[in-house]
Amino acid sequence: MAGHDDLYREEILKAAQQANVNKKDVVERLLKKINETRFFKDSKPAIDFEFVEHLVKTYGEKELRQELNKMYVWLLADPRRRKKNYRRFIVNWLNNKDKRFYVEWRRGDY
């Protein structure tokens, strides 16, 4: 299975190089930002390179960076919101982002 993951990672990096973007650097910068955040650094399971790599591929760097900032502020606003599994929290937040936008749009808040 590791061979499949290596091929998958190589495909991602090859596509990124064709777009003149070094995704490895992007992923490493985002991972560093996440690990510097006091909430996310204690996550079990850990937030690692591979997880962030999949997030960047799925959601895009710009959107991911914006949403991570929103998550951090939301968590700072109420310390009781601490989570045990930040991987699940991040994925759920990103998947529900579109639902939040739709509700705001329907109410006329956007």
FENLINHU-V107513 format. One record per backbone hydrogen bond with DSSP energy under -1.0 kcal/mol. CO is the residue of the C=O (numbers start at 1). NH is the residue of the N-H. If there is no record, write none. Layout:
BEGIN
co:CO nh:NH
co:CO nh:NH
END
This chain:
BEGIN
co:1 nh:5
co:2 nh:6
co:3 nh:7
co:4 nh:8
co:5 nh:9
co:6 nh:10
co:7 nh:11
co:8 nh:12
co:9 nh:13
co:10 nh:14
co:11 nh:15
co:12 nh:16
co:13 nh:17
co:14 nh:18
co:15 nh:19
co:16 nh:21
co:17 nh:20
co:21 nh:23
co:22 nh:26
co:23 nh:27
co:24 nh:28
co:25 nh:29
co:26 nh:30
co:27 nh:31
co:28 nh:32
co:29 nh:33
co:30 nh:34
co:31 nh:35
co:32 nh:36
co:34 nh:37
co:37 nh:41
co:40 nh:43
co:48 nh:52
co:49 nh:53
co:50 nh:54
co:51 nh:55
co:52 nh:56
co:53 nh:57
co:54 nh:58
co:55 nh:59
co:56 nh:60
co:60 nh:64
co:61 nh:65
co:62 nh:66
co:63 nh:67
co:64 nh:68
co:65 nh:69
co:66 nh:70
co:67 nh:71
co:68 nh:72
co:69 nh:73
co:70 nh:74
co:71 nh:75
co:72 nh:76
co:73 nh:77
co:78 nh:81
co:79 nh:82
co:84 nh:44
co:85 nh:89
co:86 nh:90
co:87 nh:91
co:88 nh:92
co:89 nh:93
co:90 nh:94
co:91 nh:95
co:92 nh:96
co:96 nh:100
co:97 nh:101
co:98 nh:102
co:99 nh:103
co:100 nh:104
co:101 nh:105
co:102 nh:106
co:103 nh:107
co:104 nh:108
co:104 nh:109
END
